[in-house]
Amino acid sequence: MKTALRVFRYLLNYKKDVLLNIGFNIFYVFFSLFSFVMIVPFLSVLFGLLPSPETCPAFSFDKDTLIDYVSYYLNYYKESHGIFACLFYISSGYLIFAFFASLCRYFAMYFLSPIRNGVIGDLRADIYHKITVLPISFFTAQRKGDLISRMTADLADIEWSVLSCLQMMVKDPFMVIAFLITLLFMSVKLVLFILITLPLAMFFINKIGASLKRNSMKAQTQTGILTSKIEETLGALRVIKAYNTENMMYENYAKDNHFFTRINTKVYRRRELATPLTEIFSILTLVVIVLFGGTMVLHNEINAAVLIGFTVLFARIVAPLQSISSAYYSFQKADAAAKRIYQVFDAEEIIIEKDNAVIMPPLRKEIVFENVSFAYKNGQTVLSNINITIRKGETVAFVGHSGAGKTTLLDLISRFADTSEGKITFDGMDIRNFNINSLRSNTGLVMQESILFNDTIFNNIAFGKPNTTLDEVVSAAKIANAHEFIIKLPKGYYSFAGDKALQLSGGQRQRLCIARAVINNPCILLLDEATSALDTENEFLVRESLRSAMQSRTTLIVAHRLSSVIYADRIFVIEHGKIVSYGTHEELLTTSPLYASLVASQILQ
């Protein structure tokens, strides 16, 4: 349960509401206790169960003295005003205490609402922020659907399992303690009979709780798998239909769904054991109290009125005890959800910004790769001993077979990953000394996939530059040769792109991405397969947009197609993470057999 308890640090943001919630819960228990205690004098007057002292005893908190004290005044009032009036005033006292108890319970819940919703809101915001700052490498080993499940289903489990128990955790334990103290005051011997059954009850509760936690972890993991399958299916519907695999996909999903259903059934069955298990032990204890308490009354060890009050108060403890056991089971389920969430929270942020990081100025002279090597954590080497100097305003391209390490070079420039050995410098300054935001503001990235948001064209272009004016957006669109088709849209720049901007052509989407890349006027432009997914016509339009965007900028290109790199100032041929040759297009045709073979196939892999 340690992981679930980490959630409660968020309560520090709501100290005032927490204190008010606790305060009103305490008052609720106080008024509830006294309202039930009023039943004792009511029944005592009605049935004449209290003794009738001739003189008023001195007030004392001793049980027998207190009973005599109350008995004297109740009998006096009954004789002077009549039994009906006495019962009326006792009932009025009961109603007053019950009213204030209900009022305090409402205010306790009133102040719990901002705590519950605020904590889950803070937790949701923090995990979203954590996902945005984690390095790209973290997500290569994660299912997108599983991460979505952690941010939705697991958070919902925490909300209902942990935060819904806040009221029980304060009110119910305090009520049990307060009532037990009162019961101890009434009869220590009878309380000992109650305590005999507790170890047995706790043993079964712990056993069931451990099983519930194991099955809850399995259920939440399976939720992530199912969410991933749904996400993958929605993104691959064309492929599924094209290959007639609807039934196969359904059968695979149905199999996982059946397993999830069985696990969830186990979870719910075990969780629902809390109430009947507590009820059985409570009834067993109540029977013991009645049997032994009755024997004590017959032997004049306890007053009959006290036994009645003891039985009523103990019966009132049963519901809080059931709530506490239910809360315990809920915590076991929530702990499994919290572990999955905190696996994301505790993930290492590999890309760390230095405390004294400086704002990156515009590039003035050159970019230098000095003995740069990069390897994954599993030891797989991607780049080895790369030494390159790229002058300001120069356009360089990287070609080679898939997996040679070309895209990794661009990732290192933007610090999506850091070098394992060596360093990259801008004008002699190691890029790890720069503020990461300023570094990335100076680099514009255009990828193979045209990623746009379900927002307006204006907001998609201005995505990386808050408070952008329309003139700036239009200027960037003109550089990307996108202005002409944008103004023909129904609402121009304020037209919605739609989900994944599928209502636009591939070339139009890519030109919007180019406009977004240049909106900040970056001094470095990174093009990662920017035209490889386009047809010939769209490739030509996008290539013209890129040429406009590349003017006066230092540009690094990774491309498959010959047309994208043929005009580069220098082309670097990479094989197995090493630069095997470099030069212009014409030079490499004669000096690099690998480059010549790629050109011969007309596809630079």
Buried (B, 14 or more C-beta within 10 A) or exposed (E): EEBBEBBBEBBEEBEEBBEBBBBBBBBBBBBBBBBBBBBBBBBBBEEEBBBEBEEEBEEEEEBEBBBBBBBBEBBBBBEEEEEEEBBEBBEEBBEBBBEBBEBBBEBBBEBBEBBBEBBBBBBBEBBEEBBEEBBEBBEEEBBBBBBBBBBEBBBEBBBBBBBBBBBBBBBBBBBBEBBBEBBEBBBEEBBEBBEEBEEEBEEBBEEBBEBBBBBBBBBBBBBBBBBBBBBBBEEBEEEBEEEEBEEEBEEEBEEBBEBBEBBBEBBBEBBEBBBEBBBEBBEBBBEBBBEBBEEBBEEEEBBBBBBBBBBBBBBBBBBBBBBBBBBBBBBBBBBBBBBBBBEBEEBEEBBEBEEEBEEBEEBEEBBBBBEBBBBEEEEEBBBBBBEBEBEBBBBBBBBBBEEBBBBBBBBBBBBBBBBBBBBBBBBEBEBBBBBBEEBBBBBBBBBBEBEBEEBBBBBBBBBBBEEBEEEBBBBBBBBBBBBEBBEEBEEBBEBBBEEBBEEBBBBBBBBBBBBBBBBBBBBBBBBBBBBBBBEEEBBBBBBEBBEBBBEEBBBBBBBBBBBBBBBBEBBBBBBBBBBBBBBEBEBBBEEBEBBEEBBEEEEBE
